[in-house]
Amino acid sequence: MSNNSGARSIWVKICATTSLADAITAWQTGADAIGFILDPRSPRYVTPEHVAAIIQELARPIERIGVIMNLDVRQAIDLYSRCGMSGVQLHGDESPGFVRDLRAALPDARIIKSLRGASTRDELQAAVRLYQQSGADALLLDSHAAGQGGGTGTRFPWNVAASALQNLDAKLPIIIAGGLSPDNVSDAVNTFHPFGVDVVTGVEIETGKKDAERVRLFVRNARQAATLVNAGTFALRSSLQ
């Protein structure tokens, strides 16, 4: 899976999809991907059978990311195939070796590794370096709640993470998650200049059910912020030439 880091629109994922209606909403608003929580400990868990039914009915060109935690490679491949996924988000304690094995088995899948709970600059830098050569397509920075497979609704320390990434030669694209909403996604884009953003609770009307207007606003605000960031980066590069 290739990730071009040149000027482009931001990648937007609407995660914890639980219904066909919410999947259609994400597609209609221009999101790039929908996510499905496949960990039974999450209040937004959906069975593989339900996910497969949603994907089959959706039949639209949008990425489909399964969020899993601490499975073995065989189990991950099985869920990927049964659900009809286009990618996998590893939200547990999966090692770089696990990522490499999964990449070998799923060469065309988008593989995202979540980095949760790195609370200091040194911890985050060490975690990013650890997965640089793992075969992951992107790293996702998220807040952490023990035993929960996504959707905490809280922000991680942005200032710490931004400082850690600023002088780090990170070759993997970064996705920002955790406590994002239509109101603060522009700030996240301006702070991190990320490859993508990922949202759950910030666009919900209740647990597991999306608010269509908030989804629309989230996608719009993320795209507008990314356009301004890209324009500013281009202007800076031009002035230096």
C-alpha positions as CSV (number, residue, x, y, z in Angstrom):
1,M,0.0,0.0,0.0
2,S,1.6,3.2,-1.1
3,N,1.4,6.5,0.8
4,N,2.4,9.6,-1.2
5,S,3.5,12.3,1.2
6,G,3.3,15.1,-1.4
7,A,0.6,17.8,-1.5
8,R,-2.8,16.1,-1.3
9,S,-6.0,16.2,0.6
10,I,-6.1,14.7,4.0
11,W,-7.2,11.1,4.6
12,V,-10.3,10.9,6.7
13,K,-11.6,7.9,8.6
14,I,-15.0,7.6,10.3
15,C,-14.5,4.8,12.8
16,A,-16.7,2.5,14.8
17,T,-19.4,2.1,12.1
18,T,-22.2,-0.1,13.3
19,S,-24.9,0.3,10.6
20,L,-25.4,0.6,6.9
21,A,-26.9,4.0,7.3
22,D,-23.8,5.3,9.0
23,A,-21.6,3.7,6.4
24,I,-23.6,5.5,3.7
25,T,-23.3,8.8,5.6
26,A,-19.5,8.5,5.7
27,W,-19.4,7.8,2.0
28,Q,-21.8,10.6,1.1
29,T,-19.8,13.2,3.0
30,G,-16.6,12.2,1.2
31,A,-14.7,10.3,3.9
32,D,-11.9,8.0,2.6
33,A,-12.5,5.2,5.0
34,I,-14.9,3.6,7.5
35,G,-13.8,1.6,10.5
36,F,-15.3,-1.3,12.3
37,I,-14.5,-2.3,15.8
38,L,-13.9,-6.1,15.9
39,D,-13.0,-6.3,19.6
40,P,-15.9,-7.7,21.7
41,R,-14.8,-5.5,24.7
42,S,-15.8,-2.3,22.9
43,P,-19.3,-0.9,23.3
44,R,-19.2,-0.3,19.6
45,Y,-18.3,-3.9,18.7
46,V,-19.9,-5.4,15.6
47,T,-19.8,-9.0,14.6
48,P,-17.9,-10.1,11.5
49,E,-21.2,-11.3,10.0
50,H,-22.7,-7.8,10.5
51,V,-19.7,-6.1,9.1
52,A,-19.7,-8.3,6.0
53,A,-23.4,-7.6,5.5
54,I,-22.9,-3.8,5.7
55,I,-19.9,-3.9,3.3
56,Q,-21.9,-6.1,0.8
57,E,-24.8,-3.7,0.9
58,L,-22.7,-0.6,0.7
59,A,-20.9,-1.6,-2.6
60,R,-19.3,1.8,-2.9
61,P,-15.6,2.8,-3.3
62,I,-14.5,3.5,0.3
63,E,-11.8,1.9,2.4
64,R,-13.0,-0.6,5.0
65,I,-10.7,-0.8,8.1
66,G,-11.1,-3.5,10.7
67,V,-9.9,-2.5,14.2
68,I,-8.5,-5.5,16.1
69,M,-6.5,-6.0,19.3
70,N,-4.0,-8.6,20.3
71,L,-5.0,-11.4,17.9
72,D,-2.6,-13.8,16.3
73,V,-1.8,-13.5,12.6
74,R,-4.1,-16.3,11.6
75,Q,-7.1,-14.7,13.4
76,A,-6.4,-11.3,11.9
77,I,-6.2,-12.8,8.4
78,D,-9.5,-14.7,9.0
79,L,-11.3,-11.6,10.1
80,Y,-9.9,-9.5,7.2
81,S,-11.2,-12.1,4.7
82,R,-14.5,-12.8,6.3
83,C,-15.5,-9.2,6.6
84,G,-14.3,-8.0,3.2
85,M,-11.9,-5.5,4.6
86,S,-9.4,-3.4,2.7
87,G,-7.2,-2.7,5.7
88,V,-6.5,-3.5,9.3
89,Q,-5.9,-1.2,12.3
90,L,-3.8,-2.9,15.1
91,H,-5.0,-1.3,18.3
92,G,-3.3,-3.5,20.8
93,D,0.2,-4.5,21.8
94,E,1.2,-6.0,18.4
95,S,5.0,-6.1,17.9
96,P,6.9,-5.0,14.8
97,G,7.4,-8.7,14.0
98,F,3.6,-9.2,14.1
99,V,3.2,-6.3,11.6
100,R,5.8,-7.8,9.3
101,D,4.1,-11.2,9.3
102,L,0.7,-9.6,8.6
103,R,2.2,-7.6,5.8
104,A,3.7,-10.7,4.2
105,A,0.2,-12.4,4.4
106,L,-1.7,-9.3,3.2
107,P,0.5,-7.4,0.8
108,D,-2.3,-5.2,-0.6
109,A,-4.0,-4.2,2.7
110,R,-3.6,-0.9,4.4
111,I,-2.0,-1.7,7.8
112,I,-2.2,0.9,10.5
113,K,-0.5,0.5,13.9
114,S,-1.9,2.4,16.8
115,L,0.5,3.9,19.3
116,R,-1.5,4.3,22.5
117,G,-0.5,5.7,25.9
118,A,2.9,7.0,25.0
119,S,2.8,9.9,27.5
120,T,6.3,11.4,27.2
121,R,8.4,12.7,24.3
122,D,10.9,9.9,24.7
123,E,8.3,7.2,24.8
124,L,6.6,8.4,21.6
125,Q,9.8,8.8,19.8
126,A,10.9,5.3,20.8
127,A,7.6,3.9,19.7
128,V,7.7,5.6,16.3
129,R,11.3,4.4,15.7
130,L,10.3,0.8,16.7
131,Y,7.7,0.5,13.9
132,Q,9.6,2.4,11.2
133,Q,10.6,-0.7,9.3
134,S,7.7,-3.0,10.3
135,G,5.8,-2.9,7.1
136,A,3.0,-0.7,8.5
137,D,1.6,1.9,6.2
138,A,0.9,4.5,8.9
139,L,1.0,5.0,12.7
140,L,-2.1,6.2,14.5
141,L,-1.7,8.4,17.6
142,D,-4.5,7.9,20.0
143,S,-5.5,8.2,23.7
144,H,-5.8,5.0,25.7
145,A,-8.4,3.4,27.9
146,A,-7.4,0.0,29.3
147,G,-9.2,-2.8,27.6
148,Q,-11.1,-0.6,25.2
149,G,-10.7,-1.0,21.4
150,G,-11.2,2.6,20.4
151,G,-13.6,5.5,21.0
152,T,-12.3,6.9,24.2
153,G,-13.4,10.4,23.4
154,T,-10.4,12.0,25.1
155,R,-7.4,13.8,23.7
156,F,-3.8,12.7,24.2
157,P,-1.3,15.4,25.1
158,W,-1.0,17.2,21.7
159,N,1.9,19.4,22.8
160,V,4.0,16.5,23.9
161,A,3.3,14.5,20.7
162,A,3.9,17.5,18.4
163,S,7.2,18.2,20.1
164,A,8.3,14.6,19.9
165,L,7.5,14.4,16.1
166,Q,8.9,17.8,15.2
167,N,12.6,16.7,15.2
168,L,12.0,13.1,14.5
169,D,12.9,11.7,11.1
170,A,9.5,9.8,10.9
171,K,9.2,8.1,7.5
172,L,5.7,6.7,8.3
173,P,2.6,8.8,7.8
174,I,0.9,9.8,11.0
175,I,-2.9,9.6,11.7
176,I,-4.3,11.6,14.6
177,A,-7.2,10.2,16.7
178,G,-8.6,10.5,20.2
179,G,-11.1,13.2,21.2
180,L,-11.3,14.8,17.7
181,S,-14.5,16.6,16.7
182,P,-15.7,19.0,14.1
183,D,-14.7,21.8,16.5
184,N,-11.1,20.8,17.0
185,V,-10.0,18.8,13.9
186,S,-8.7,22.0,12.2
187,D,-6.5,22.6,15.2
188,A,-5.2,19.0,15.0
189,V,-4.4,19.4,11.3
190,N,-2.6,22.7,11.9
191,T,-0.7,21.2,14.9
192,F,0.5,18.0,13.3
193,H,0.2,18.3,9.5
194,P,-0.9,14.6,9.5
195,F,-1.5,12.2,6.8
196,G,-4.9,11.5,8.2
197,V,-7.5,12.0,11.0
198,D,-9.8,9.4,12.6
199,V,-12.9,10.1,14.6
200,V,-15.5,8.2,16.7
201,T,-17.2,9.9,19.6
202,G,-16.9,13.4,18.2
203,V,-19.4,12.6,15.5
204,E,-21.8,10.4,17.5
205,I,-25.4,11.3,18.6
206,E,-25.2,8.3,21.0
207,T,-22.8,5.4,21.5
208,G,-22.5,3.6,18.2
209,K,-24.8,5.9,16.2
210,K,-23.4,8.7,14.0
211,D,-24.8,12.2,13.7
212,A,-24.9,12.9,9.9
213,E,-24.4,16.6,10.2
214,R,-21.4,16.2,12.6
215,V,-19.8,13.7,10.2
216,R,-20.3,16.2,7.3
217,L,-18.8,19.0,9.3
218,F,-15.9,16.9,10.5
219,V,-14.9,15.9,6.9
220,R,-15.4,19.5,5.6
221,N,-13.3,21.1,8.4
222,A,-10.5,18.5,8.1
223,R,-10.3,19.1,4.3
224,Q,-10.4,22.9,4.6
225,A,-7.6,22.9,7.2
226,A,-5.5,20.5,5.1
227,T,-5.9,22.7,2.0
228,L,-4.7,25.7,4.0
229,V,-1.8,23.8,5.4
230,N,-0.8,22.5,2.0
231,A,-1.0,26.0,0.5
232,G,1.1,27.4,3.3
233,T,3.7,24.7,2.9
234,F,3.9,25.4,-0.8
235,A,4.3,29.1,-0.3
236,L,7.1,28.5,2.2
237,R,8.9,26.2,-0.1
238,S,8.5,28.7,-3.0
239,S,10.0,31.5,-0.9
240,L,13.0,29.4,-0.1
241,Q,13.8,28.5,-3.7
